[in-house]
Amino acid sequence: MPTGLDGAKLRHMMDGYDMNGWGSAMMLVWLLIGIGVLGIVVWFATRWRGGSPPAPTSAPSTKPAQDLLDDRFALGEIDVDEYQRRRDALERGNRERAST
């Protein structure tokens, strides 16, 4: 599809300047700078609004629930009644899972 503009006419329209690919390189550089600035703005906006959850302070435990209950009782965090109530609940849950 001819447009009537060849390379010589186009260079004449640009007062004889031919960028030899530098125009494309500069467009790419400014595009990357713009994307970087936009990324920084989005990052600050999410941090300012509290968008990302705080990092966990400790890894989740992989110990069985009964062992955790025993540890809490041994450390005095729960009393005898609470220990027995929770132990019974754990045993009921284990029996229900085993029967299904």
N, C-alpha and C positions, 0 to 999 in steps of 0.2 A: 504494500500500500504506500505509494509515494506521497510524501508530504511537501515536496518542493524544497526541503532544506537538506543540503549535503554538508559534509564536514567543513568545507571552506566557507560556505555561507553562515554556518553556525558560529565558527570562530570569528567571522567578521562582525556578527551581531554581539559577540562578547568582547569587542575591541581587541581582538587578536589573542586573548588569553585562552590557553588550553591547559587544563589542570593535570592532564596525563594520569588520571586515576586518583589524584589527591583529594578531589572533591568527594568521591565515594568513601575514601578512608576517613575523612573528617566527619562525614555524616554518620559513619559507623561509630566513631569515637564519641560523638555527642549523644548518639542513641544509647550507648553503654553508660555514659555518665548520667543521663536522664533516668535510666532504669535503676542505677545505683542509688540516686537521690530518692526516687520513689520507694525503693526497698527500705531505705533508712527511715523515711517518714512513716511507713507502715509499721516497721519494727518499733519505733518510738511510740506510736499511737497505741499499739497493743500492750506495750509495757506500761504506759501511762494509765490505761483503762484497766489494767490487771488481767489482761487476756490470757496470759500463760499461767498455768497452775504452778505453785511453788514446788521445788524439788523435794522429794521425800527425804526426811532426815535419817531414816534407817530402812534397810531392806525388809520386805515383808517376811514374816517368819514362815519357815517350812516345817516347823514342829507340829505334830498332831495336837488337836485341841485338848485331849486329855492331859498331855504333858504340860501344855501351857497352864491349864487349870491347876495341876499339881504344883507348878512353880509359883503361881500367884498365892496359893494357900501356904506354901512353905515360907514365902517372903512376908506373910502376914497382911497381904493386900485384901484378902477376903476372909470372913470368919467361917466357922464350921458349918453353920446352917446354909450359907451361900454356896460353899463348896459342895455340900451334899445335893442341894437343889440343882446346881449346874451339872454335876456328875450324872445325876438321874436323867436330866434332859438329854445329855449326850448319849447315854446308854439307850434311851427310848428312840432317839434318832438313828442310832446304829442298827437297832432291831428292825425299825421300819424300812430302812434301806436294804437290809439283808432279806427281808420278806418279799420285796418287789423284784 
